[in-house]
Amino acid sequence: MTKEKKLTHIAGTFLIQADASFLNGAGLGQGEDKNMTIPKTFSDGQNKVPYVSSQSWKRWLRDTLSEENPNWPANPLRAIGWNPKGNVKKLTSALNPIDFPDDDIFGYMQAEAGQGQRIVEEDDETDDSEEESNSGRVKAVIRASPFMASLLYSIQSEGWKGEDEGFVHLKNYDAEKLAEEEINRFLDINGIKKDKKKNIWSRLEEFNQKFKDKKINTDEIKKLIKENDLNALRNILSSKTDKEIPFVKNPTSPVPYKTRFFNTDLQAIFCLNYGRLGVYWNIGDRIELEESKAKKAHQEEKIKDITNEEPYKTLSENGKLGKVYKITDKVSITPKDRASALFKSLAVLRGGAKQAQFGTDVAPKVLILGGLNCGNPIFNHLFEDSDKGPTLNIETFKEVIKDYADRIVTPVIVGLRSGYLSNEDKIKELDKKKIEEKVEILVMTPLEAANKIEEFI
């Protein structure tokens, strides 16, 4: 492979079969759909198109990657910041792309207040006219993901909707909870407002203070609840007010639920910047490796300083702006290992919301991969819907390969599940054919395609 044809990126696209699925929710609908759980959708001008966010399916991929590679160190998310109420507001991973390959692939961000500002110690008497060093500034730890990904969106813009209506039929109820509900209804109708900081006993005391001539004996109420004597409880509550209390008449009435699901095929594109795996920029006030971790890893010879190598020497202004590091063979999981594992995991992708209710195989039924010496995610909008099912637009596919023939540095590999695409026979005719006498097309299964690309990395 010549220098001009060196692989720097791996681009691709995939298609999943999402029949009767609900993979990414948007909460409850509005208007006539206010009691229905709906999937995420966007508007294409005329129709609502269902989709899965890139954050969601990349999370599936990250989890699948961890499951498929149990020898990789676990890297769970952890809380690092809390709001005044004590709830988590910031979370992050290990921020260590050297030892945790998923951090290397998917990136991370830990922003810092005052990013870029000069750190001033109390006894700092540095002359303001003196050139300031980047090491004396507040720096955020940010690694943009080398793995770019689009939404996973429907190739059908209409006819995809389905609705699941059902009921949960009950035979039993919690008597203590029902008693508390009856007391709450009594208090509500008498103007004793609910307060998260007050339980029913505090509210009953508030009622006794407000209506001293109708005081309720709370000990008697507690005794009736313990004895599960709801009728006596209701009688006491009714005697303390002139208003009609809307007691619960049927505590085991069926619970209705509605879910809008989609019946479609979902496509996405992606592009891995392979050249960035194992390379970390500590330039300016945004760094990819915490300086303490960089120093430790450098001492352990897990990374080396490549600042004086091109193109980093020029881009860092001979190191004045910071340093660039690269992992060494002391790290057992190499960039090639990381990229290979990523695509193998993509071929067996699993995840998605409501899997207990709408179990869906999200492993790609079509997976197209190609190595490039540029960062264009070229395999875009290749799939279409037809009355016979999803299809690959072969002419568009061949045109893309023709236009980028000088930038495609590997065969274009088509992983295809038999019986899925309506023009499968025509696609298989492309196997081992060349476009522009330069780029070979290989047709196989999705998992074979993921394994095959490893040969060219």
Sequence and secondary structure as in RCSB ss.txt:
>XXXX:A:sequence
MTKEKKLTHIAGTFLIQADASFLNGAGLGQGEDKNMTIPKTFSDGQNKVPYVSSQSWKRWLRDTLSEENPNWPAN
PLRAIGWNPKGNVKKLTSALNPIDFPDDDIFGYMQAEAGQGQRIVEEDDETDDSEEESNSGRVKAVIRASPFMAS
LLYSIQSEGWKGEDEGFVHLKNYDAEKLAEEEINRFLDINGIKKDKKKNIWSRLEEFNQKFKDKKINTDEIKKLI
KENDLNALRNILSSKTDKEIPFVKNPTSPVPYKTRFFNTDLQAIFCLNYGRLGVYWNIGDRIELEESKAKKAHQE
EKIKDITNEEPYKTLSENGKLGKVYKITDKVSITPKDRASALFKSLAVLRGGAKQAQFGTDVAPKVLILGGLNCG
NPIFNHLFEDSDKGPTLNIETFKEVIKDYADRIVTPVIVGLRSGYLSNEDKIKELDKKKIEEKVEILVMTPLEAA
NKIEEFI
>XXXX:A:secstr
  GGG   EEEEEEEEEEEEE  SEEEE SGGGTTSEEE EEE SSSEEEEE HHHHHHHHHHHHHHH TTS   
  EEEEE TTS EEEEE    TTT HHHHHH EEE  TTTT B   TT    TTS   GGGB  EEEE  SEEE 
 EEES SSS EEEEEEEE  S   HHHHHHHHHHHHHHHTT    TT  HHHHHHHHHHH GGG   HHHHHHHH
HTT HHHHHHHHHHT SS     S TT  EEEEEEEEEEEEEEEEEEEGGGTTEEEEETTEESS HHHHHHHHHT
TSEEE TTSTTHHHHTTTTTSEEEEEE TTSSS HHHHHHHHHHHHHT    TTTTTS    S SEEEEEEESS 
     S EE  TTS EE HHHHHHHHHHTTTTB S EEEEE TTSSTTHHHHHTTTT EETTTEEEEEE HHHHH
HHGGGG 
